[in-house]
């Protein structure tokens, strides 16, 4: 009985928690309730992981109930290896955001907890939906609480940032809906898996590809539709920045894997060069933009765009790899590296956004400017040590989570094109430049701001969050096999669907 409705529990339990938090309308009670629901959802991931058959590529834990009879729309859920990894990551990150909010948020606490619990449920729904309309409902549903979180708990320019975020993501999604409706007219169903293997002509595939591209590229975000992200990150509360970096950016790559590659493989193969160029621009150009940033949040936001370029590069390099080497081993490595990069980026970037929030909260001006700090390590040594770990993961230090996915994508890229692999590898230099330069200026040197000298080190809730993130960084960095094992069969099936040969 538990397995038959486990996915529904994971989706709707946080939504129920949101209702409870609002109903309590008491700061302390809402914090406790949100934490209980967050822990409960994470614990539900244990039977999800243990009951998952990693040797099968088929959808598991399926639920299917007729929803709208007239259009044959179903409340249909199911997961494969990629979905499983993303759902566990969503619940892990969701709990961290709730814990951080317990300490950092002091106004409208009930609404804050409700917004993030609702967002968590909607994001799990995106990863679990196997009906296109249900997927679209969850996809759009998660925008509302994020829009509210930026608009209600953000910084001075929060209204501008929240509206820009909503317009970019919503307008891109409309074209995805048009593509899904077209696929319905030729198949008579909204079941996503029925769209795989359709015999569509090249022109139709290209139109569908670009309809999906605009929705997913905005979400990643890819250059040149990335401009909403720095504003959203800068103005969002710390929890919103963590969710954006750790989860929402992954929705775009997930969309390419779930929709674009298996539904329009010929178009993906023909336009792989286009996606590779955009990915390399994100890695190099956006990395250079990050170096000149004076706001820590903006620097990490641009860093996120550069690192997500690795994920999209790993997805679309498979076509060049197969064309030049005719071997599936490197194609497996490329796609698996892309997914692992998505997970690793959540640990490193999410932890750094939390850290910037901690620093800003300790200044009366709530400034995030690098020049307003200096010598933080002298007053916050424990925090400085943790932040160094996450900075090293962001750089891609061997032994940390950030190294694994980037190494897999770079190695597989070298097999097809030495030059592409070389350009991609330059991110290791650029990432070290802006990350370590920021760290040196913020944590070392003389204390120029008197407030920095009086900063208190990490609170116990902040310490718990950073310990959990550090475990994730080392676990994935030193032993990624458990993640690769649950991905392998799914990646193999995805390759079979996505390669038009």
N, C-alpha and C positions, 0 to 999 in steps of 0.2 A: 504493500500500500504506500509506503514511504517513497519507494523508487518510482512508482507510477505518477506521483504528483510532486516529485522533488523540485523540478524546475519551476513549477508554479509557486511553490513555497518560497524559493529563492527570489522570485520576482515580486511577489505580493506581500511577503512578510515585512520588508522595509517600508512599503507603502502603508501597511497597517501601523508600523512604528511611527510614521509621519503623522497619521491621524491621532494616535495616542499622545504624541508630543504636543500637538496643537490643542488637544482636549485638556491636557493637564495645565497648560498655560502658566507654568511655574518654572523658573529657571533651573533650580536644582533638580526637581522631579523630571523635567524634560531631558536634562543631561543624563540622568540615570537611565531613563527609559530608552533613549537613543543608544546608549552604550550597550544595554541588554540586547536590543534588537540587532545591533551591529555584531556583537559577539555570537549571537544565535545564528545569524546568517553565515558567518565564517565557519562555525562548527558544522553547519549543513554541508559545507564543501568536503568534509571528510568522507561521508558515505558517497558523495558524488564522485570523488577521486577513486575510492576503493572499489566502487561498483562499475567503474568504466573499464571496458575491454580495449586495451591499447592495441591489440592485434587486428581490430576491425576498423574499417574506414566508414562504416555506415553510421547513420544518425542513431544515437542511443538516448535512453530516458525519454522516449517520445510520448507526447500527449497530442491528441487530435479531437477537437470538438467543433461541430458545426456552429458557426457564429452568425453569418448573414447568408441565409439560404438563397436569396434571389441571385446573388453573384458568386455563390459557392466559395465564400470566404470562411476560413477556418481559424479557430484558435489553436494553432499547431506549433508545437515546440519540439526541439531535439538538439543534441549537441554532438560534435565530433571533437577531435583532439585540439584543434585551434580554439573552438568555443570553450572547451573545458579550461584551458590555460587562461583565457581572458576572463572567464567568470570567477575563477579563484582569485585572479589579480584584482578584479573589481571589488570583491568582498574584503580582501585584505586592505586595499587602499581606502575603501569606505570606512572601515573601522578606524584607521589612522586619522582620517579627516574628522570623524566624530570625536575622537579623543583630543585631537588638537583644538577643536572648537570648544570643548569643555573648559579649557584653560584660557583661550584667547578671545572668545566672544562674550560680550557682557550686555549687549542690547538685543532685544527681540530674539532671545535664545531659542524659544520654542519654534519660532518660524524658521530660524536657521537650521535647526536639527531636522525639521520637517522637509525643508527644501533639499537637503543633501540625502536624506533617506529616500525620498521620492526619486531623486536623480539616480541613486544606486539601483533601485528597482527597474527603472526604465532602461538603464544601460545593460543590465543582465538580460532584459527582454530583447534588446538588439542582438546580443550574442546567441540567444536561444531560439529566436523566431525562425520557423521554416515556412511560414506563409508570408507572401510579399506585402500584403496590406498590414498584417500585424507587425511586420518588421518596420514598415513606414510609420505606423502609429507610435511605436516605441522610439524610433529614430527622431521624430519630431517632438515627442513627449519629453525627452530629456533636455531639450533646449529651454523649456519654460523655467524649470527651477534654476538652471544655470544663469539665465537672463536675470531672474530675480535676485540671485545671490550676488551678482556683480552690481546690480542697480541698488540693492538695499544695504549691503555691507562693504561696498567697494570704497575706493579713494575719491579724491576731489572730482575727477572727470569720469565718474562711474556711469553717468547717464549716456554720455557719448560712446563709451566703450561697450556698454551693454547693448545699445541699439545697433552699433556696428557689428557686433558679434551675431546678433539675431538675424540681421538682414543678410549678411554674407552666407551664413549657414542655411537659413530658410530658403533663400532664392536658389541656391545651388541644389537643394533637395527637391524643388519643384520639377526640375528636369528629370531627376531620378524617377519621380512618380509618373511622369509622362512615359518614360521608357518601360516601366513596369506595367502600365496600362496597355501599351502596345503589345507587350509580350502576352498579356492576358487575351487580347483580341485574336491572336493567332494560335493560342493553345487552349483557351477556355478554362484556364485554372490559374490560381495565384500560388500554387505550390512551387516554391523556388527550385527544387530539384528537377521539376519537369521542364525547366528552362535550359537545363544542361543538355548539350548534344543536339540542339535544334539546328536544322539546316537553313541558315540565313545567308542571303547573298552578301557580298563584300560591302556594298554601299550601306545596306541596313545595319550590318555589324558596326561599321564606323560611326554611324549616327548614334546607335545605342551606346557605343563606347564613350563618345564625348558627352552624352547625357549623364552616364554614370561618372565620368571623369570630373565634371564640374561639381557634383555633389561630394565625391570622395576627396578630390584634390583640395577643396576648401577646408575639409575637416582635418586633413593631415597636419598642417596645410603645406601645399607645395608652392614654390615660386611660380607665378607672380601673384597668386591669390592668398598670400600669407599675411597681408598687412593688418588683418583684424587681430591676429594673435598677440603681438607685443602690447597693443592697447588693452586687450582683455586681461592679459596676465598682469600688467602693471596696475590696473585699477581693481582687479578682483581681490577678495580676501584671500588669505593664505590657503584655506581649504579649497576655494574655487580654483586657484592656480594649480594645486596638487591634482585635482580631478581633471582639469584641462590637460596637464602634461602627462599624467599617468594613464588616463583612460580615454578622454575624448579624442585626442589626436590619433589614437589607435583605431578608432572607428573607421577612419578613412582607409587605412591599409587593410583592415578587415573587409571593408566593402570591395576593394580590388580583388581580394582573395575569394570572397564568397560570390560575387556577382560578375565583375568584368572578365576575369581570366577564364572561368569555366563556361560562361554564357556566350561570349564573343571572342573565342580564342584566335580566330584569323585576324581580327582587328588588333588584338593585343600583340600578336606576332608582327604585324605590319608596322605598328606604331611603337614598338618597343624602343626604338632609337629615340623617339620623342620623349618617352618617359625616363629613359636613362639620362638624356641631356638635362631635363628638369631636375632630376635627382642630384646630378653632379653640380648643377648651379646652386642647389640648396646646400650641398655639403661645403662648397668652396666659397661662393659669394656671400652667403648668409653667415658663414664662419668669419669672414673678414668684417662683416657688419657688426658682429658680436664684439669684436676686439675694441671698437671705438665707443661702446656704450658706457655711460656714466651711472646709470641706474642698474642696480644688481638684478632686479626682476626682469628688466628688458634684456640684459645680457643673457640670463638663463633662458628666457623665452626664445631669443634668436638661436641659442645653443640647441634648444629642442627642435627647431625647424631643421637645423643642420643634421642632427642625429636621426631624425625621422627620414631624412633623405636616404640614409642607409637602408631603411626598411623598404622603401619603394624601389631603390636600386636592386636589392636582393630579389624582389618580386619579379621585376621585368628583365633582369639579366639572364633568367633561365632560358629565354628564347635564343639569345646569342650563344649561351653556353652549349645548348643542344646543337645549334647550327654549326658551331666550330669544333666541338669535341665529340659530338654524337654519344656522349655518356650521360647517364642519369645521376651518377654519384655526385658530381659537382652541382647539378641542378637541385638535388635534394639539399645539399649543403647551403646553397644560396637561399632557398625558401625557408629552411629551418633557421638559418641565421637571421632572416628578416623578422620572423616571429620572436625569436629570442631577443633581438634588439628591441622590440616593442616592450617586452617585459623588463629588460635591464634598464631601459630608459626611464621606466616608471619608478624604479628604486632610486636611481641617482638623481634625476631631475626633480622628482617629487620631494626627496629629502632636502635638496638645496632650496626649493621654494619654501618649505617649512622653516628652514633655517633663516632665510631672509625675513620671513614673518616674525620670527623670534627676535631678531635684531631690531626691526622697525618698532615692535611693540615696546621695547625697552628704552626708546628715545621719546622724549616729550613731543618732538616734531614729527615722529613716525616716518622719518626720512629713510629712503632706501638708496640714497646716493653714496657711491663709494667714497667720495671725499669727506663725508661726514663721519667716517669711521677711521680706524687705524689703532693698532695695539689691542684689539679685542681679545687676543689670546692671553693677555696678562690678567684680565678680569674674568674671562670665561674659558678656562683651559680645557675643561671636559667637552664643551661645545666645539671648541676649535679642533680638538682631536677627531671628533665625529665628522665634522664638516670636511676635514681633510680627506677622510676615507671616501666620502661621497664625491668630493671633487676628483679624487683619483679614479673613481669608477666612471665619472663623466669624461675623463681624459682617455679612458680605455686601458688602465693599468692591468697587466696580466695578474690573474688571481681574483679580480673583481668582475662583477656581472657585466660591466660596460665593455670588457674586452672580448667576450665570447662571440656575441652576435656580429660585431664589427669585423673580427678576425675571420669568421666564416664567410661573410659577404665579400671581403677583400680577397681571400684565398680563391673563392670560386670565380670571382671576376677576373683574376689573373689568368685563369685557365682559358678564358675566351679572348680577352683583350688585355694585353700588358699595360697599355696606356690608360685604359679605364681603371684598372686596378691601382695603378700608380696615382692617378688623380684622386681616387677615393681614399687612398692611404694618407694623402696630405692632410686629411682631417685630424689625424693623430697629432700633427704639429700644430695646426690651428687651434684645436680643442685645448691642447696644453697651454698655448699662448694666452687665450682669453681667460681660461679657468684659473690657472696658477697665478697669473698677473692680478686678477681680482682677489684671489685668496691672500696674496702677499700684501696688497694695499689695505685690505680690511682687517686682517688678523695680526700682522706684524708691523714693525716700525714704531715710531713714537705715538703716544696717546695725545692727539691734538684736540679732541673733544672732551671736555670735563665729564660729560655724562657717561662716556664709554668707561671711564675709570671706576664708576660706581655700579656698573651693570652686574646683576646677579647671574650666576651660572644656571644651568638647566633645571627647571622644575621637574618633579618626578614623573608627571604625565609626558612631558617632552622627552625625558630620558627613555621611557618605555617605547615611545614612538621610534626614537632613533635606534634603540637596541633591536627592535623588530626589523627595521629597514636594513641595519647592518647585517643581521642574520641572512636576509634576502640577498644582499650584495655578495656575501661570501659563499652562500649555498649555491647560487647560480654560477658564480665565478669559478668555484673550485670543483663543482660536481654538477654539470648541467644535464647529465644523463637522464634523470627522471623526467625532465621537460622534453628532451629530445625523443624519449621513448613514447610518450603519449602523442607526439606530433607525427611520428614517422609514417604510420599507415595512412593518416589523413593527407599528409603531404604527397605521398605516392599516388593516391587517388586524385588529388588536385592536379598533379602533373599530367596524369593520363587524360583528364578532361581538358586541360588548358593548352596542350601542345597539338597544333593542327597538322600532325604528321602521321 
